[in-house]
Amino acid sequence: FALPSFAWGNNLSLLYTENEPYIITFEWGIHGIIADKVSRILKSKSISHKWEKVPYKRSLHMIAENKGFYCTVVSQKEEQLEEKGLYSLPVYQEGALAVISRADDNRLSGQQNLAQLFQQKELLFISRKDNSYNADILSLIEQHQPSTDTIRTKDERDLFQKLLRQQADYFLMSHTLANTLIKYYQLGEGKFQISALDTPYPGKVYYLYCSSQTNPGILQSINSEL
């Protein structure tokens, strides 16, 4: 049964930065794939909370200072963070990575082998400057040195637009995220193809990361719904 919100003590502050389509600020509130799930869980457990827009690095600093009841969404577990705060169980996991390309590019249709793909120097791979590929993919990139256009952007739409403008040939993204973005931004469902990889590379896993003084019962209650 759900405890009343006063039983948890002070309000929980959910620190966030814009991260479409996961956490988005609208005039009517904070929504998105992850924001909606977190809000729904907290509401179901009668945990009083508020969203507070804070730069990501600042949010980690606030949690490390441990001067309030703070949580934020992170996409990886780090040993140095575990020493200063508390992690929930995964709140969201992307589907496996896939190859995203133009629908009319027959060179990239069907299941793909990533090592062989990276060896095709005539194909231009889009890589985001801040993209955190796992160690296996980084090793393949280092080994095969694919032709790469590295861009700085926080807007996932830029990757799709570069494909449509024929400025590049493919990029890697979770198939679930790609489908969500294509539908959410109305990028044109028939304009892209999403090709599976013959070796599954899991997408990012997202967690709540909270200050140490946050009531342990809050995380236990959240984890019970995950």
Salt bridges, closest charged atoms under 4 A:
GLU18 OE2 - LYS53 NZ 3.57
ASP36 OD1 - HIS31 ND1 2.85
GLU65 OE2 - HIS61 NE2 3.16
ASP104 OD1 - ARG102 NE 3.87
ASP105 OD2 - ARG102 NH2 3.87
ASP105 OD2 - ARG107 NH2 2.91
ASP130 OD1 - ARG128 NE 3.24
ASP149 OD2 - LYS162 NZ 3.07
ASP155 OD2 - ARG157 NH2 2.93
GLU156 OE2 - ARG128 NH1 2.76
ASP169 OD1 - ARG102 NH2 3.50
ASP169 OD1 - ARG107 NH2 3.09
GLU225 OE2 - LYS45 NZ 3.22
